[in-house]
Amino acid sequence: MDQRAVLDAALELIDAGGLTMRALATRVGLTPGALYTYFPDRAAIVTELADRLLGQADLALLEDGSRPPGERIVAFSLDLRDVLMRHPAAVPAILGAAFSGPVALRVGECLLAALPDPRASYTVMVYVLGAIALEAAEVHGPVPPEEERIAARRAALSIDPEAFPRTHAATDAIAAYVSTEQFRWGLERVLAGLA
């Protein structure tokens, strides 16, 4: 047994909707007390998972000095969105984690290289992670293709055109809030506003 096996099992449990130390110990064949020899607590496991998932996104996209900073940030953010949307149930947990692992620090360093004002880097992180969190919150179980999620949102929107005329007129745009196009549109405008 090693930390990697514990983290694999922890991610499986989060994906299934229930990470507890007891469930994790059972999954890896340890007593709850023995589990603490690998991680001091659940928060440490989630922090390590956050770093692992960040590391699955292609950091080379963010580090590519041959591209303008905005392009690098958009490319990395889209890749990170793809990674995190493969584990939508993990998104709320990792958003509560301390982003202090080596990969998180490297991502932060790259963002600061692209956007030297720390407030700008923070604003981008808030947009990216917030948009992903809102998208992940609507997914329960395996993530359907984007077109199906948009169609389901559109079908679920039953807006009274007399009471809410603007919202009714914006139904198609609202349904597409979970689209790649919307994610990119918002991020590009955040970056333009920070430039």
N, C-alpha and C positions, 0 to 999 in steps of 0.2 A: 504494500500500500504506500502511495506517495501523495503529495499535495495535488498533483495533476489529476489523479483518479478521484480524489475528494471533490475537486472543482468540476470535473465532468459530471459526477453524480449530482452535485448541487445545481448545476445548470439544467439537468434533466428534471429535477424536482421543481425548479422555478418554472420551467416550460410547462410542467404538468399542473402548476398552480399551487404548490405547497412546500416551500422550503422551511423546515424546522430542523433544529439540531438533532432531535430524536429521529426524525424520518431520514435524515442524512446518515446518521450513524447506522441505522438499520440497513440502508441501501448499500453502504460500503462494508458492512459486516464488522462494525466496531461497536463498542459500548459508547454511550454519549461521553463518558469521561475520557476515553481513549481518543476521541475525535479532537479534543482540545489540545492534544499534543501536536496537531497539524495547524490548527487555527485557534486563536484565543476566544473567538466568539463569532456569531453570525455576521456581524458588521464587517469583520475582517474577511470573511468568505465573500461577501457581496462586493467589497472593495476590490478584491483580487479578481472576481468575475468581471467587474466593470473594466478593469485594465486588460483582461484577456479579450473581451469583446472589442474594445477599442483597438487592440492589436490585430484583430482580424480584418479591420479596414486597412486599405493600402496606404500606409504612411508615405510611400514614395510619391504619391499624388500631391501631398501637402509639401513635401520637401523639394519638389522639382523646380529648381531655380531658373529653368529656361522658360517657364510660363509666368505670366503676370500673377501677382498675389491673389486677386479675386478668382481667377480661373482655378488656381490650386485649391483654394478654400472650397469652391463649389464642387470640384471633382471629388475631393476627399469627403465632403459632407454627403454627397449622393452615395458614395460607397459605404460610409458609415450607416446611413439610413438603410441601405440594403442589408447590411450585417445585422443591425438591431431589429429590423422587421422580420428576420428569421426567428427571433426570440421575443415576440411582443410581450409575453408575460414577464420577461426579465426586465423590461424597460423601467417600470416604476421602481423596482428594487434597486437597479443600478443608479437611477437618478437620485436616490437617497444615499448613495455611497460617497465616501470621500474620494475624490479624484486625485489621489496622491501617489499612485503607483508609477513605475518607471515609464510605461507607455503613455499614461495620462500626462505626465510631466513633459514628455517629448512632444506630444500633441500641443500642449500649451506653449512650449518653446517655439514650435513651428508657427503657431498662430501669432505669437509676439513678433516673430521675424517678418511675417506678412503684414501685420497690423501692429506697429510698435506701441500704440497707446493701449495699455492694459484694459481700459474701459471698452475699447472697440472689440478687443478679443473676447472679452466677457459677453458683450452684446451678441456677437456671432454665436458663441456657445449656447447662450440662452435661446436664441432663435432656433438653432439646429436641434438641440435636445428637446426643447419645448414642442416644436412641430412634430418631431418623431413621437414624443410621448402622447400627444393628442391623437395621432394616427394609430398608435399601438393600442390606445385605450378602447378603440372600437372593435378590436379583433379578439375573438374568443376561439381558441383552437388554431388549426392550420390557417395560414394567411391566404385568402383567395386571391386570384389575379386582380390587379388594380382595376381593370374595367368592371369586374363583378362587384368590387367594393363600391365603386362610384355609382353603378346602377342600383345597388341596394340602398345606398344613401338617398338617391333621387327618389326611389319608390317609397321610402320611409318619410320623406318630407311632405307633409300634408299641411300646407300653409294657406290660411284664409286670405284670399287676395284683397278683400275689403278691409280687413283688420290690419293686415301687414303687407301693404302693396309693394314696398321696396324689397322686403324679404322674399315675397312671392316672385317678383321679377328676377331676383338673383338666385333662384333655386338651382339652376344648372351650375353656376359658379360655386355655390355652397356644397353641392353634391361632390364637386371635384376638389374640395379642400384636401382630400387625402391623396391627390395625384402627384406624380413626380413633377409635372409641369408647375403646379402650385408651389411645391416645395422650392423648386429652383427660382420661380418668379419672386417669392418672398425673400429668399436669401440674396439674390442679386440686387434687390432694392435696398435691403439692409446694408449690403456692402457699398452700394452707390451712395447711400446717405452718410456712411462713415468716411468716404473718400474725401 
